[in-house]
Amino acid sequence: MLLSAILQATVAWGPVAGAIGASIAALAAAWGIGKIGQSAMESIARQPESAGNIRTTMIIIGALVEGACLFAILACLLAVVM
């Protein structure tokens, strides 16, 4: 009885939950990349001679954040489709 009610609620709210999850993942990634850029600019302002190393590290970390966000969005879209 309870299991059938949970399954019906999951089927009804699955697409909505997937869309909300995808939007949260996108917003979190945007916020994270903004913080990465902010910290990198502050670091470059403090030590201009190490700008190349900081920029390289910033690009690598930004790519990792984007990869995690893309994975989360794909998982949420699969929830919408299924």
C-alpha positions as CSV (number, residue, x, y, z in Angstrom):
1,M,0.0,0.0,0.0
2,L,2.7,2.5,1.1
3,L,5.0,1.3,-1.7
4,S,2.4,1.9,-4.4
5,A,1.7,5.4,-3.1
6,I,5.5,6.2,-3.1
7,L,5.8,4.8,-6.6
8,Q,2.9,6.9,-7.8
9,A,4.3,10.0,-6.2
10,T,7.7,9.3,-7.8
11,V,6.1,8.9,-11.3
12,A,4.1,12.1,-10.9
13,W,6.9,14.3,-9.5
14,G,9.9,12.7,-11.4
15,P,10.0,15.2,-14.2
16,V,9.6,18.2,-11.9
17,A,12.3,16.9,-9.5
18,G,14.6,16.3,-12.4
19,A,14.2,19.8,-13.8
20,I,14.7,21.3,-10.3
21,G,17.8,19.2,-9.8
22,A,19.3,20.2,-13.2
23,S,18.7,23.9,-12.4
24,I,20.2,23.6,-9.0
25,A,23.3,21.9,-10.5
26,A,23.7,24.6,-13.1
27,L,23.4,27.4,-10.5
28,A,25.8,25.7,-8.2
29,A,28.4,25.3,-11.0
30,A,28.0,28.9,-12.0
31,W,28.5,30.0,-8.4
32,G,31.6,27.7,-8.0
33,I,33.2,29.0,-11.2
34,G,32.6,32.5,-10.1
35,K,34.3,31.8,-6.8
36,I,37.2,30.2,-8.6
37,G,37.6,33.3,-10.8
38,Q,37.4,35.6,-7.9
39,S,40.0,33.8,-5.9
40,A,42.3,33.6,-8.9
41,M,42.1,37.3,-9.5
42,E,42.8,38.1,-5.9
43,S,45.8,35.7,-6.0
44,I,47.1,37.3,-9.2
45,A,46.7,40.7,-7.7
46,R,48.8,39.7,-4.7
47,Q,51.5,37.9,-6.6
48,P,51.6,39.0,-10.3
49,E,54.7,36.9,-11.0
50,S,52.8,33.7,-10.5
51,A,49.9,34.6,-12.8
52,G,50.7,31.8,-15.3
53,N,50.6,29.0,-12.7
54,I,47.4,30.4,-11.1
55,R,45.7,30.8,-14.4
56,T,46.5,27.2,-15.4
57,T,45.2,25.9,-12.0
58,M,42.1,27.9,-12.4
59,I,41.3,26.5,-15.8
60,I,41.9,22.9,-14.6
61,I,39.6,23.4,-11.6
62,G,37.0,25.1,-13.7
63,A,36.9,22.2,-16.1
64,L,36.5,19.7,-13.2
65,V,33.6,21.7,-11.9
66,E,32.0,21.9,-15.3
67,G,32.4,18.1,-15.7
68,A,30.7,17.5,-12.4
69,C,27.9,19.8,-13.3
70,L,27.4,18.2,-16.7
71,F,27.2,14.8,-15.0
72,A,24.6,16.1,-12.6
73,I,22.5,17.7,-15.3
74,L,22.6,14.4,-17.4
75,A,21.5,12.4,-14.3
76,C,18.6,14.8,-13.7
77,L,17.6,14.7,-17.4
78,L,17.6,11.0,-17.2
79,A,15.2,11.3,-14.3
80,V,12.9,13.4,-16.4
81,V,13.0,11.0,-19.3
82,M,12.5,7.8,-17.3
